[in-house]
Amino acid sequence: MESSPHTSALRTDAPPLRSAVVIGGGVGGLAVALALRRAGIAVDVYEREDHRQDRDTGFTIWSYAVRALLDLGIPASRLDAVGSAIQATELRNTDGRLLELMPLGQVSSRLGAASYDCSRGDLLAALTDAVGPEALHAGSACMAIEQDGERATARFSDGTAASADLLLGADGIRSTVREAVSPGARLNYSGYLGSGGVLEFTHPLLPSGHHIELWGRRTKGGIADVGGGRARWYVITRAPPGGPRPSRETLARHVRGWYPVLHDAIAGTPVHAIAHAEAWDLDPLPTWVDRRVALLGDAAHASTPFAAMGACAAIEDAVALGRLLAAGPLGDALANYQAERKPRGEHVTRHSRTMLRVSTLANPILARLRDAAFAHMPAKRIEQVTEEMASGTG
Ligand SMILES: Cc1cc2nc3c(=O)[nH]c(=O)nc-3n(C[C@H](O)[C@H](O)[C@H](O)COP(=O)(O)OP(=O)(O)OC[C@H]3O[C@@H](n4cnc5c(N)ncnc54)[C@H](O)[C@@H]3O)c2cc1C
């Protein structure tokens, strides 16, 4: 067990943990609410936004995180309604040349749960339903936190406050809670902007259960079936931080000449349904824990989206916290949580940086070598790489 001055300040004979406040109602905050409740802890979640965003985006949730969601009580039938079980990932050049067909369906079912491409909005709705609307306090922006020997307290912009035995910061990459736990954290901009959307869409080049990823030079894109006759798409382009967002026409122009399914999806997406997110990540923090307060998800270990693992890692954090808090006193549980999850979270951030370099290689010779390496990869190795992605061991 790793002990730090922050965690060892809590006595191991302290009374059992009864209540928790979670700041942030994203995938990490909602998942940890479910995990804590299963450990017998009363939980309230405070979310800054007071309504669901009308722009939806998509996620890949790999097999290991899907297993975690099933364990947290999300029914398999609900997962089938929010997304589509991935049968195969087609890795292609932007011009459409197939580099690799990754047998994700077969590998995931061997691991015990399908991997899914899903609508982020629908997954959040499924998690919210499982948490229960009475425990989710929307429109509550946390401005500051404080703690004494007995309680931790969040203060909100409307002047109200909420106290509990434990406070968890699941408030994303620009976390307020993090400022109290690990002040002065450094965020890094990757130089890339992600744009995407979810729409009603079927296409002869997009078989059901397929995810198509298109690798270019200093850019990439992709499209995936998310079930119910819908698809999600994304395009990653170079952009300065805070710069103007590309219009639908600019994005469609950017992918003209690529494998045409992506262009057709962009052209068919209503302008108001296109979302943009700059790809930032977070340098390792000195600590994720300060006495009665801990961080999880992007607040603790934000990564760029290039390995598609950030939400999955937030779900894993949630499950670990639930298990460890059920097993022992608060101080030990949080020290063990940090020891178990911090190296893993930091690995995801590093791995995402590697995937950014590999999937957007600018040098034409290196890009050709990369493509040849993928195109000639032995079947056994393809299966191994696919399994690393689906099991989260990559
Ligand atoms: C373009 C893109 C594609 C991605 N694709 C994938 C993928 O395929 N697979 C994958 O696993 N991951 C993916 N990710 C990463 C994933 O989105 C994040 O890692 C994940 O959302 C982190 O969850 P979270 O709950 O920690 O944070 P968030 O999802 O950011 O949620 C934080 C919540 O806290 C709220 N909040 C913020 N501040 C406050 C405050 N002061 N008070 C109260 N509430 C507050 C926010 O409104 C938000 O609802 C992608 C990310 C991007 C940008």
The ligand as a Tripos MOL2 file, in Angstrom:
@<TRIPOS>MOLECULE
LIG
   53    58     1     0     0
SMALL
NO_CHARGES

@<TRIPOS>ATOM
      1 C1        -13.4280   13.8400  -29.0970 C.3       1 LIG1
      2 C2        -13.3140   12.8600  -27.9570 C.ar      1 LIG1
      3 C3        -13.4980   11.4970  -28.1790 C.ar      1 LIG1
      4 C4        -13.3830   10.5870  -27.1290 C.ar      1 LIG1
      5 N1        -13.5620    9.2600  -27.3740 N.ar      1 LIG1
      6 C5        -13.4480    8.3730  -26.3600 C.ar      1 LIG1
      7 C6        -13.6660    6.9780  -26.5790 C.ar      1 LIG1
      8 O1        -13.9750    6.5570  -27.6930 O.2       1 LIG1
      9 N2        -13.5470    6.1150  -25.5230 N.ar      1 LIG1
     10 C7        -13.2060    6.5660  -24.2740 C.ar      1 LIG1
     11 O2        -13.1020    5.7340  -23.3380 O.2       1 LIG1
     12 N3        -12.9780    7.8740  -24.0410 N.ar      1 LIG1
     13 C8        -13.0970    8.7940  -25.0400 C.ar      1 LIG1
     14 N4        -12.8920   10.1200  -24.8090 N.ar      1 LIG1
     15 C9        -12.4910   10.5800  -23.4630 C.3       1 LIG1
     16 C10       -13.7100   10.7670  -22.5720 C.3       1 LIG1
     17 O3        -14.6110   11.6820  -23.1510 O.3       1 LIG1
     18 C11       -13.3230   11.2920  -21.1990 C.3       1 LIG1
     19 O4        -12.1780   10.6320  -20.7260 O.3       1 LIG1
     20 C12       -14.4660   11.0610  -20.2320 C.3       1 LIG1
     21 O5        -15.5920   11.8130  -20.6340 O.3       1 LIG1
     22 C13       -14.0570   11.4350  -18.8220 C.3       1 LIG1
     23 O6        -15.1690   11.3040  -17.9800 O.3       1 LIG1
     24 P1        -15.2690   12.2050  -16.6630 P.3       1 LIG1
     25 O7        -16.5740   11.8490  -16.0340 O.co2     1 LIG1
     26 O8        -14.0230   12.0660  -15.8730 O.co2     1 LIG1
     27 O9        -15.2680   13.6960  -17.1820 O.3       1 LIG1
     28 P2        -16.3540   14.4430  -18.0800 P.3       1 LIG1
     29 O10       -16.9780   13.5140  -19.0370 O.co2     1 LIG1
     30 O11       -15.6680   15.6520  -18.6200 O.co2     1 LIG1
     31 O12       -17.4690   14.8800  -17.0540 O.3       1 LIG1
     32 C14       -17.2110   15.9010  -16.1020 C.3       1 LIG1
     33 C15       -18.5600   16.4710  -15.6780 C.3       1 LIG1
     34 O13       -18.3300   17.3890  -14.6160 O.3       1 LIG1
     35 C16       -19.1000   18.5510  -14.8410 C.3       1 LIG1
     36 N5        -18.4240   19.6610  -14.1550 N.ar      1 LIG1
     37 C17       -17.2960   20.3000  -14.5270 C.ar      1 LIG1
     38 N6        -16.9750   21.2410  -13.6090 N.ar      1 LIG1
     39 C18       -17.9330   21.1940  -12.6580 C.ar      1 LIG1
     40 C19       -18.1440   21.9220  -11.4440 C.ar      1 LIG1
     41 N7        -17.3140   22.8920  -11.0490 N.pl3     1 LIG1
     42 N8        -19.2260   21.6250  -10.6790 N.ar      1 LIG1
     43 C20       -20.0860   20.6190  -11.0630 C.ar      1 LIG1
     44 N9        -19.9300   19.9060  -12.2100 N.ar      1 LIG1
     45 C21       -18.8530   20.1800  -12.9830 C.ar      1 LIG1
     46 C22       -19.1420   18.7060  -16.3530 C.3       1 LIG1
     47 O14       -20.2570   19.4910  -16.7660 O.3       1 LIG1
     48 C23       -19.2580   17.2540  -16.7940 C.3       1 LIG1
     49 O15       -20.5910   16.8230  -16.8910 O.3       1 LIG1
     50 C24       -13.0250   11.0500  -25.8320 C.ar      1 LIG1
     51 C25       -12.8600   12.4220  -25.6140 C.ar      1 LIG1
     52 C26       -12.9970   13.3230  -26.6550 C.ar      1 LIG1
     53 C27       -12.7880   14.7840  -26.3780 C.3       1 LIG1
@<TRIPOS>BOND
     1     1     2 1
     2     2     3 ar
     3     2    52 ar
     4     3     4 ar
     5     4     5 ar
     6     4    50 ar
     7     5     6 ar
     8     6     7 ar
     9     6    13 1
    10     7     8 2
    11     7     9 ar
    12     9    10 ar
    13    10    11 2
    14    10    12 ar
    15    12    13 ar
    16    13    14 ar
    17    14    15 1
    18    14    50 ar
    19    15    16 1
    20    16    17 1
    21    16    18 1
    22    18    19 1
    23    18    20 1
    24    20    21 1
    25    20    22 1
    26    22    23 1
    27    23    24 1
    28    24    25 2
    29    24    26 1
    30    24    27 1
    31    27    28 1
    32    28    29 2
    33    28    30 1
    34    28    31 1
    35    31    32 1
    36    32    33 1
    37    33    34 1
    38    33    48 1
    39    34    35 1
    40    35    36 1
    41    35    46 1
    42    36    37 ar
    43    36    45 ar
    44    37    38 ar
    45    38    39 ar
    46    39    40 ar
    47    39    45 ar
    48    40    41 1
    49    40    42 ar
    50    42    43 ar
    51    43    44 ar
    52    44    45 ar
    53    46    47 1
    54    46    48 1
    55    48    49 1
    56    50    51 ar
    57    51    52 ar
    58    52    53 1
@<TRIPOS>SUBSTRUCTURE
     1 LIG1         1 GROUP 0 **** ****
